[in-house]
Amino acid sequence: MSKLVNFKKKAPITKKAQKNILSSCVPTGVDHSYTNHVDLPMACLQKEIEILVLKTDKYDLITMWGKLQGAIDRFSKIAQPGEEQETSSKPRKFSYGRPEFLQLNDDEVQVCQDIYTRPIIVPRDEMLLLRTSGYAEVINGGKSKLNEDQSTSKQFFIKKKSVKNGAVSTEIPLEPITDGGPMNEIPVTYFAIFDGHAGPDAALMASKLLHKLVEEKLNGVKDFIFEIAGPTKGQLGDSKHDSKSISIHSLVIGALEQSFISMDQQIVDEKQNYTISGGCAVIVALFLLGKLYIANAGDCRAIYCNKKVTVQLSNDMTPHYERQRIMIQAMTRPELIGEDFTYNEYTRRITRNDIGKRILYRGPMMTGWSYKVADEEDLKVPLIFKLGGKSRLMQTIGVSRGFGDHDLRVFDSRIYLKPLLSAVPEVKVFDLKSNVEDAVLVMASDGLWDVITTEDVRTTVYNVLNQSRKDDPKRFNAVAQELVMQARGTPAHGMNGWTKKDGSAGSFDDITVLVIPLGDGV
């Protein structure tokens, strides 16, 4: 028997009535089944929710609270049903499953989806992850029926000898491999995390295909790469090619950018024949010729840490971070934001009482703030809106880059958000030839970063590593598992969801963590 939960004193209601109350928060015209994969829209939160729950199993309370907490705290994405939305008659491109290196059968996948106990999953065979890395994941606490995160770990070669008709893949079995080797082939190690939203399909599809596109694009510029990486080890600039000096960095960055763009376009193309729901944030780590490339489109994050310092290797691609790009695009193409939004930014919501008075504002071309006299135009809803500390684009989505979301519309309107979103990654390059002896790369979805600081992650990494033997092949899995456990927390009493050790709220989101050693001294 759980404790009485009383938001306002009313007569007891049944479980069926509870479900009806929650369903009534979904606007008319929205498919209720689809909202299993999205947070409730802002309009729902403005309604008064009055619930008295008696004789309810504690896990039902936890799940109900999780959905409300997810709506209030995360308030992320919602798509409108309409002519453009996929119909159930279309097959799915890929059957749902967990990352292949976990080697889970269908029954085990079902166990992973228990939103009440939220079991933490780690690889049963640690040798299947490259570079003796560690991995752990856990499903959300009830905001969706499936874990919408995905992850991939692959190795392939850039081969000097061409592959006939491009029909034979250069991908190799999952076995350890190091930089170097003969100059007729260059090894590439690839890791990726895909944080899905509004459905699992976009993340699942990208996890199956993006590495193939990266391999294809890198092999497309292999002649240039081998020429630069050859005995002269210089930059490209002879008579056979463009006169501009081209570095390997720029070729790899270009291949990653082109791969991301192609992946997003493939989702568009395949939606004609397949159900591909939602979208996803994505982050990729590519190890190539002694360099680490981090390609990020979304709010997943990668950090470098050693025993002394922590360095964030990626920026969270949120509407606030990309405010200038988005606002300039809206200013030059006002039809993208309709009549209800303004591309200006304000320190507070402007009301009719402010008209004719001086207000602080920031325009698309500005990085600082200035004054203007408020007029009717300033009463419109700001293009970038903050709720609960997180920025939202047109009050709808909290990430500004990623794959998918081609059908995503502003609630109760015909305004599509995709023209203001981007699939192009921000790519950063890091040298692995120094300061990596005891260093670790940690990549994770925002389910981790929303509740744990980067410095706390570093502390946990080395606390776990210091308690294990260096020859223990499971030590990095143990690190990943501990990070997920700390972020998830444990079920709390009553309707408090999940709680961390310090008493603060645990993550109700899907959580995925990769821990990758960068040097031999870890």
MOWOLIN-V31103 format. One record per residue. N is the residue number from 0. RES is the residue in one small letter. OMEGA is omega as a letter, one per 20 degrees, with the letter a starting at -180 (* if undefined). D_LAST is the distance of its C-alpha to the last C-alpha in Angstrom with 1 decimal. Layout:
n;res;omega;d_last
N;RES;OMEGA;D_LAST
N;RES;OMEGA;D_LAST
//
This chain:
n;res;omega;d_last
0;m;a;48.0
1;s;r;46.2
2;k;r;47.3
3;l;r;49.9
4;v;a;48.6
5;n;r;51.4
6;f;r;51.0
7;k;a;54.9
8;k;r;57.5
9;k;r;58.9
10;a;r;60.2
11;p;r;57.7
12;i;a;56.6
13;t;r;55.5
14;k;r;52.2
15;k;r;54.1
16;a;r;55.1
17;q;a;51.6
18;k;r;50.5
19;n;r;53.5
20;i;r;52.6
21;l;a;49.1
22;s;a;50.7
23;s;r;53.3
24;c;a;50.5
25;v;a;50.1
26;p;r;52.5
27;t;r;55.5
28;g;r;54.8
29;v;r;51.1
30;d;a;50.3
31;h;a;49.0
32;s;a;46.9
33;y;a;45.0
34;t;r;44.0
35;n;a;41.8
36;h;a;39.3
37;v;r;39.9
38;d;r;40.2
39;l;a;43.8
40;p;a;45.4
41;m;a;46.3
42;a;r;49.9
43;c;a;49.1
44;l;a;47.4
45;q;r;50.6
46;k;r;52.6
47;e;r;53.2
48;i;a;51.4
49;e;a;53.2
50;i;r;51.9
51;l;a;52.8
52;v;r;51.0
53;l;r;52.5
54;k;a;51.5
55;t;r;48.4
56;d;a;45.5
57;k;a;42.5
58;y;r;40.3
59;d;r;43.1
60;l;a;42.9
61;i;a;39.1
62;t;r;39.6
63;m;r;42.5
64;w;a;40.8
65;g;a;37.7
66;k;r;40.0
67;l;r;41.7
68;q;r;38.5
69;g;r;37.1
70;a;a;40.3
71;i;a;40.4
72;d;a;36.8
73;r;r;35.7
74;f;a;39.1
75;s;a;37.7
76;k;r;39.7
77;i;r;43.0
78;a;a;44.9
79;q;r;48.6
80;p;a;50.4
81;g;a;52.9
82;e;a;54.0
83;e;a;50.6
84;q;a;48.6
85;e;r;47.7
86;t;a;50.1
87;s;a;49.2
88;s;r;51.2
89;k;r;48.5
90;p;r;45.9
91;r;a;42.2
92;k;r;40.3
93;f;r;37.6
94;s;a;37.8
95;y;r;35.4
96;g;r;32.3
97;r;a;28.6
98;p;a;25.9
99;e;a;26.6
100;f;r;23.1
101;l;r;24.0
102;q;a;27.0
103;l;r;29.3
104;n;a;33.0
105;d;r;35.7
106;d;r;36.0
107;e;r;32.3
108;v;r;32.4
109;q;r;35.2
110;v;a;33.4
111;c;a;30.6
112;q;r;33.3
113;d;a;34.3
114;i;r;34.5
115;y;a;35.6
116;t;r;32.8
117;r;r;30.1
118;p;r;27.9
119;i;a;24.2
120;i;r;23.5
121;v;r;20.3
122;p;r;20.4
123;r;r;22.0
124;d;a;20.5
125;e;a;16.8
126;m;r;17.3
127;l;r;19.5
128;l;a;16.9
129;l;r;15.6
130;r;a;12.1
131;t;a;11.3
132;s;r;11.6
133;g;a;12.9
134;y;r;16.4
135;a;r;19.1
136;e;r;22.5
137;v;r;25.7
138;i;r;29.2
139;n;a;31.1
140;g;r;33.4
141;g;a;36.6
142;k;r;36.9
143;s;a;37.0
144;k;a;37.6
145;l;r;34.7
146;n;a;31.0
147;e;r;31.5
148;d;r;27.8
149;q;r;26.6
150;s;a;23.5
151;t;r;23.1
152;s;a;20.6
153;k;r;22.2
154;q;r;22.2
155;f;a;25.2
156;f;r;26.6
157;i;a;28.6
158;k;r;31.3
159;k;r;33.7
160;k;a;36.3
161;s;r;37.9
162;v;a;38.0
163;k;r;41.7
164;n;a;42.8
165;g;a;39.2
166;a;a;39.7
167;v;a;36.9
168;s;r;33.4
169;t;r;30.6
170;e;a;28.1
171;i;r;26.5
172;p;a;25.4
173;l;r;22.0
174;e;a;20.3
175;p;r;17.0
176;i;a;17.9
177;t;r;16.6
178;d;a;18.2
179;g;r;21.1
180;g;a;23.8
181;p;a;27.5
182;m;r;29.0
183;n;r;31.3
184;e;a;28.4
185;i;a;25.4
186;p;r;22.6
187;v;r;21.7
188;t;a;19.1
189;y;r;20.4
190;f;r;19.3
191;a;r;21.8
192;i;a;22.9
193;f;a;26.6
194;d;a;28.0
195;g;r;31.6
196;h;r;34.6
197;a;r;38.3
198;g;a;37.6
199;p;a;35.0
200;d;a;36.5
201;a;r;35.2
202;a;a;31.5
203;l;a;32.1
204;m;a;33.9
205;a;r;31.4
206;s;r;28.6
207;k;a;30.7
208;l;a;31.9
209;l;a;29.9
210;h;r;27.5
211;k;r;30.7
212;l;r;32.1
213;v;r;29.1
214;e;a;29.4
215;e;a;33.1
216;k;r;32.9
217;l;r;30.4
218;n;r;32.6
219;g;r;35.5
220;v;a;34.4
221;k;a;32.9
222;d;r;35.7
223;f;a;34.8
224;i;a;31.0
225;f;r;31.8
226;e;a;34.3
227;i;a;32.0
228;a;a;29.0
229;g;a;31.5
230;p;a;32.4
231;t;r;33.7
232;k;r;30.5
233;g;r;32.6
234;q;a;33.8
235;l;a;36.4
236;g;r;39.8
237;d;a;42.3
238;s;a;45.7
239;k;a;44.4
240;h;r;42.5
241;d;a;42.7
242;s;r;43.4
243;k;r;40.6
244;s;a;37.3
245;i;r;34.7
246;s;r;31.0
247;i;r;28.5
248;h;a;27.0
249;s;r;30.3
250;l;r;30.9
251;v;r;27.7
252;i;r;28.4
253;g;r;31.9
254;a;r;31.0
255;l;r;28.8
256;e;a;31.6
257;q;r;34.2
258;s;r;32.3
259;f;r;32.1
260;i;a;35.8
261;s;r;36.8
262;m;r;35.0
263;d;r;36.9
264;q;r;40.1
265;q;r;39.7
266;i;r;39.5
267;v;a;42.8
268;d;a;44.4
269;e;r;43.4
270;k;r;44.6
271;q;a;48.1
272;n;a;47.7
273;y;r;44.8
274;t;r;43.9
275;i;a;40.7
276;s;r;40.4
277;g;a;38.6
278;g;r;35.8
279;c;r;32.0
280;a;a;29.4
281;v;r;26.8
282;i;a;23.5
283;v;r;22.1
284;a;a;18.9
285;l;r;19.8
286;f;a;17.8
287;l;r;20.4
288;l;r;20.9
289;g;r;17.7
290;k;r;18.4
291;l;r;17.3
292;y;r;20.5
293;i;r;20.8
294;a;a;24.3
295;n;r;25.5
296;a;a;28.9
297;g;a;29.1
298;d;r;27.3
299;c;a;24.0
300;r;r;21.2
301;a;r;17.8
302;i;r;15.6
303;y;r;12.8
304;c;r;10.8
305;n;a;8.6
306;k;a;9.3
307;k;a;12.8
308;v;r;14.2
309;t;r;14.9
310;v;r;16.8
311;q;a;18.9
312;l;a;19.1
313;s;r;22.3
314;n;r;25.6
315;d;a;27.2
316;m;r;30.3
317;t;r;32.9
318;p;r;36.6
319;h;a;36.2
320;y;a;33.5
321;e;a;35.8
322;r;a;39.0
323;q;r;40.5
324;r;a;40.0
325;i;a;41.5
326;m;r;44.3
327;i;r;45.4
328;q;r;45.6
329;a;r;47.6
330;m;a;49.9
331;t;r;50.6
332;r;a;51.1
333;p;r;52.6
334;e;a;53.6
335;l;a;50.0
336;i;r;50.2
337;g;a;53.8
338;e;a;56.1
339;d;a;54.2
340;f;r;51.2
341;t;r;50.9
342;y;r;48.3
343;n;r;48.6
344;e;a;46.2
345;y;r;47.5
346;t;r;46.3
347;r;r;48.2
348;r;a;50.3
349;i;r;53.6
350;t;a;56.8
351;r;r;60.4
352;n;a;61.2
353;d;a;59.0
354;i;a;61.2
355;g;r;62.9
356;k;r;60.5
357;r;r;57.7
358;i;r;54.2
359;l;r;50.8
360;y;r;49.3
361;r;a;46.9
362;g;a;47.9
363;p;a;45.9
364;m;a;46.1
365;m;r;45.1
366;t;r;41.9
367;g;a;43.8
368;w;r;46.5
369;s;r;50.3
370;y;r;53.6
371;k;r;56.0
372;v;a;59.0
373;a;r;58.2
374;d;a;60.2
375;e;a;60.3
376;e;a;57.4
377;d;r;55.1
378;l;a;55.9
379;k;a;53.9
380;v;r;50.5
381;p;a;47.7
382;l;r;45.7
383;i;a;42.4
384;f;r;42.7
385;k;r;40.5
386;l;r;40.5
387;g;r;38.3
388;g;r;36.1
389;k;r;35.4
390;s;r;37.3
391;r;r;39.3
392;l;a;41.1
393;m;r;44.7
394;q;a;43.8
395;t;a;42.3
396;i;a;38.7
397;g;r;35.6
398;v;a;33.7
399;s;r;35.2
400;r;r;33.4
401;g;r;32.6
402;f;r;34.4
403;g;a;37.6
404;d;a;39.8
405;h;r;42.8
406;d;a;45.2
407;l;a;43.9
408;r;r;46.9
409;v;a;47.6
410;f;r;49.2
411;d;r;52.9
412;s;r;53.1
413;r;a;53.0
414;i;r;50.3
415;y;a;47.4
416;l;a;44.0
417;k;r;42.5
418;p;r;44.2
419;l;r;42.2
420;l;a;38.9
421;s;r;36.8
422;a;a;34.5
423;v;a;33.3
424;p;r;29.6
425;e;a;28.2
426;v;r;25.8
427;k;a;23.3
428;v;a;21.5
429;f;a;18.2
430;d;a;17.3
431;l;a;14.0
432;k;r;15.0
433;s;r;13.9
434;n;r;11.7
435;v;a;8.7
436;e;r;6.6
437;d;a;4.2
438;a;a;6.3
439;v;r;7.5
440;l;r;11.1
441;v;r;13.3
442;m;a;16.8
443;a;r;19.6
444;s;a;23.3
445;d;r;25.3
446;g;r;25.7
447;l;a;22.4
448;w;r;22.9
449;d;a;26.5
450;v;a;25.7
451;i;r;22.2
452;t;r;21.3
453;t;r;18.3
454;e;r;17.6
455;d;r;17.9
456;v;r;15.5
457;r;r;12.8
458;t;r;13.9
459;t;a;13.8
460;v;a;10.3
461;y;r;9.0
462;n;r;12.0
463;v;a;11.4
464;l;a;7.8
465;n;a;9.3
466;q;a;12.2
467;s;r;10.8
468;r;a;10.3
469;k;a;7.4
470;d;r;10.4
471;d;a;11.6
472;p;a;12.2
473;k;a;13.3
474;r;a;10.3
475;f;r;10.0
476;n;r;13.8
477;a;r;13.9
478;v;a;12.2
479;a;r;14.7
480;q;r;17.5
481;e;r;17.1
482;l;r;17.3
483;v;a;20.4
484;m;r;21.9
485;q;a;21.8
486;a;a;23.3
487;r;a;25.9
488;g;a;27.0
489;t;r;29.8
490;p;a;33.4
491;a;r;35.5
492;h;r;39.1
493;g;a;41.9
494;m;a;41.2
495;n;r;38.1
496;g;r;35.8
497;w;a;32.2
498;t;r;30.9
499;k;a;27.6
500;k;a;27.0
501;d;r;28.3
502;g;r;31.5
503;s;a;31.0
504;a;r;31.5
505;g;a;28.8
506;s;r;28.4
507;f;a;31.3
508;d;r;29.9
509;d;a;28.0
510;i;r;24.3
511;t;a;21.7
512;v;r;18.0
513;l;r;15.4
514;v;a;11.6
515;i;r;10.2
516;p;a;6.8
517;l;a;7.9
518;g;a;6.2
519;d;a;5.7
520;g;a;3.8
521;v;*;0.0
//
